[in-house]
Amino acid sequence: MYSNMKKSFAQKLIAPLALTFLVTCSESPQIDISLQSTPNTPLLQCTAAERLPEQIDLIGAARVDEPRTILPDSAAASLGESANLYRYYHFVGMAATKYAMANDTIELELAQFETDVDAFGFTASLRPNGAESQGVGAASFIVGKTFYSSVGDFVLTASALTSSDSSLERTARLAREIGGMIVAKPVPAWFMFFPSRDQVMASARYYTYDYLGVYGLNEVYTIDYIAGQDTATFFLVPDTSGQKFLRLQILAESTGRVISSPKRMSYDPNLGIAFEHPDMGIIVFGVKQKKILGVIGYDPRQIESLAKGWIDGFK
């Protein structure tokens, strides 16, 4: 189902930038941010097939074939270019099958990931900004005739072979029934630390590796915000060691023009940077409470009040 999927904005952002800048500091050996992380393969058993019942009498759905299991070592052959995105989010495996429901045949895939945060991140990477929630799991939406949802450690995708309104309705009913059999978990808690005002609907995303193409800038949470006629991306990165801040500092010094230290933002002393990126506009970031808080597409005329309130009030 994803084998011909076009690259989303998230995939483009994951792609490494051609950077070759090295620095040496007293606390760290040389840091090369031009490398690319290799996602680990989880050592978990894939149980997705066990969660696809033969029949769901309540809605008159019946499975028409045995689930086909796809594991990480065969993902490239089965999923094509999309396999890289699956592995990026710690792909455990997938079960694919078809259901008959009334006059429709519905293709259904249930992909398993290492954690519910990975499952959410994968689903959110496919979700367009503004997509209406379907109320299933941590994230759910419909694009065209396909229903997507992340429920617990799983991502469920269902699509009817025909594109009528009644087919889409049956597809959604099937997805909701199977999704309801899986223990759901809420949206990752880190998103609670973002401002609630002026959020772009359905724009929360999670990046496991190499955000902005920076090697080692891992576990990044982002939400887009309305900034006049444009949008800005707020990002939050846990950084207990300080290494991720150093990597972002290298990005600032090697790809853009460092403007100044954002003195009006209450970052920790000497740990705030503003620079102009050639493709992304002004990026402001710094450290607060061992977290990196930043804004991509920073325009002081449109977003300063919201950004400053977020950073000043962060605890």
N, C-alpha and C positions, 0 to 999 in steps of 0.2 A: 504493500500500500504506500510505503514511503520511498520505494526504489527510485521514483522519478521526481521526488519532491525537490522544489527549487530551494536554493540556499536562502535561509531567513536572515534578518538583520543580526540575530544572535550568532549564527554561524560565521557571518562575515566578521563580526567583532572578535570571535574566537581566533580567527586566522592570524598567524604570527606576523608582526611587522618586521621589516628588514632592518634590524638594529644591530649594531656591532660595538656599542659603547661599553667600555670596561672601567671600573673604578676600584680603588683599593682603599680601605679604611682600617682603623685600628682594631675594630671589633669583628671585621668580616674579611674573608679572602676575596679574590676577584669575583665580581658578579657580572655575568653575561646575560642580559635580558633578551638576547636574540634567539635563545634556544627555545625548544617547544617541549612541553611536558608530555610524558607518556602515561596515559590513564592506566591505573591498575585494573586488573580483571578480578572481580570479587570471587572469593572462594565459597560461594553459596550454591545450594541446589536450586535449580529452577522448578518452581511448583505451579507455574502459570496454568498448565494443562489441567491440573486438578481442580481448578476454579471455574472451569467451563462445563456446566451441566449438560447432560444429554437432552433434557427437556425442561421447559419452564411452562408448566400447565396454565399458570395464571394469565399469561399473555399469548398462549398458543404458539410458542416457539419450540423448534426441535433442531438439534444439531444434525447436519446432513453428512458429516464426515468426521473422522478422527482428527483431533488437533495435531498439527504439525509443529514440532518443537525446533526452534532456532537458538543455538547457543553461541557465545561470543566467538568461538573459533571458526564458525561457519557464517558469521554475520555478513562478511564482505560479499560472499557468493550469493546470499539470499536477499540482502538489503541494498546492495550497490553502494553508491556514494553516501547514502544515509547512515551506513554502519558506523562511520566516524563519529557522528553526532550521538548515536546510542552509546558507544564506548566512552565518549567524553563524560557521560553521566553515569558511569559504572553499571553497565548493562550486565544483567545476570542471565537473561534468556527471554524467549518469547514463545507463546503458543498461538497459532493461527488456525482458524477454522471458518466454517460457514453455518448459518442458521437459516432455516425456512420458517417464514412467518406470514400467514395468509398467502398472498401471491408473490411475495418478495423473497429473494435470496439476499442475505446480509452477510458481508464479510466482516469478521471480527478478529482483532488481534489484541492479545493481552501481554504487554511487555513488563518484565520484572526488573527492578533496579535495586541497588544495594540498600538505599534508604528512601524514606518518603521525601526527603529534601531533594534527592537526585530525581525522583519521579516528577516532583513539582517543577524542577528546573528544566527537565526535558519538555514537559508539556508547555510551560510558559515560553520556551524558545520557539514554539510553533504558533503561538497565539498572537494574532494581530492586536495592536492597541485598540481599545474600545470594544472588543468582543463582548457580547452579552453572556453573563454566566448562566449555565444550565443547572446550577444547584447540585452538582454531583462532585463530591470530594473537595480537594483543595483548589482545583482549577478545572473548569469544564467549559466547552464552547463548541460551536458548530461553524464550520467553514464549508461552503458548498453543500454537498450531501454527506459530509463526514462529521461524526460526533467524536470529540476528544475529551478525555477526563483523566485526571490523576487521582487515584484512590489508594491511600496508604503507600506501599512500595511499588505499586503497579500503575501503568498507563494503559487505559482501555481506548481502543480506536474501533469504530464501527461505521460501515458504509454500505448502503444498499446499491445493488447493481443498476437499479433504475432511479430516476431523479424526480419522481412525483412528490407532491406534498404528503400523500398518505404513506409513501415509502420512507420519507424522512421522519415522519411521526413514529412509525414502527421501529425504525433504527434507534431513535431516541429512547423509546420504551424498553427495547432490548438492552441498550447500554445502561439505562438506569437500574434495571432489574439485576444485571450481573454486577454492576458497580455496588449495588446495595448489599451484595453478599460478601464484600470485602470490607474489613475494618478500616474505616476512614480516619484520617488524621488532619488536623487543621493546617492552614497556611503556615510555613516556617515562622517561628517566633521572632526572628530578626526583623521582619517587616513591621513589627509593632513599634520599632524605634524610629520610623520615618514620620515626617509630618503628614497629617491626614488631609490638610487643606490643599486644594488645587491639584490633586493627583489626576493623572490621565488614567481613565478606567482600564483595568486589565493590563497594566504595564509593568507589574512587579515581575522581576526575573532574577534567576540565580545562575551564577557562572562557577563551575567547579575549578577550571584551570585557565591560567594565562589571559586574564581579562585585559583588554586593550592590546593584546598581543605581547604582553609583558610576561616573560618566563617567571613563574613562581608567584604571580599575583593571583592567588587561588582563593576560593570560597568568598565570592563577591556577591552582594545583594544590591539590586538597583530598582528604582521606581522613577518613572518619567513624570514631569510636572509641567503645567501650563505656564509659559513665560511670554505673555503678550500674544503675538501671532505665531510664536514658535514654541518649542518645548525644551526643557533642560532635564538632564538625567542626574539624579542624586544617587550616590553610591556609598555603601558602608562595607568595610572590610575588617574583620577581627585581626589584630596584629600584635600579639603579645611579645614577639621577639624584636620588632622594629625592622625586620628584613624587608617586609613588603613596602614600607615607606621608602626605604633606600632604593628599591627597584622603581618605584614611581618617580623618585627624584632623578634617577638616571634617565627615565623617559622624558622628563621635563627638560633636562639639560642637553639631551641629544637630538630631540626632534622638534623642539619649539623654542620660542623666545621667552625666557623667564622675565616676567613683568616686575614682580615685587613680592614681598611677603604680605599676605592678606592680613594687615594689622587690625582691621575692623572685625575680624573673625577671632573668637576666643579659643584658638587652638593652643595646645601646650607650647611653652616658650621655644622659639626657634624651630618649630615643627609644622610650619605652614608655608605653602608655595602656591603661587599663581603663575601660569604660563599660557602662551598662545600657541595652540596646536594648529598646524597647517590645514588639517581636515575637520577638526572637531571644535574649533573656536577656543575660547578661553576655558581652561580647566583650573579649578581651585581645589586644593586638597590639603589636609593636615591631620594631625593626631590629636585625639581627645579620648581620655579614659582607655588607652590601649586599643583604640579603634581608629581606622582611617575614615574620615568623613569627607566626601568630595562632591563637586558639581561639575558636570560636563556641559558645555554650552552656557557658561555663566555670563549673564548680562546684568550688570548692576542696576540698570534702569528698570528691569522687569522682575528679577528674582532675588535681589539682595536681601530684602526684608524677610522673605521666607527662609532663605539659606542661613542668614545670620541668626534668626530665631531658633532654627534647628540646631545649629552648632553651639550657640551660647547656652541653650537649655539642655544639651545632651549630658546625661549622667549615667 
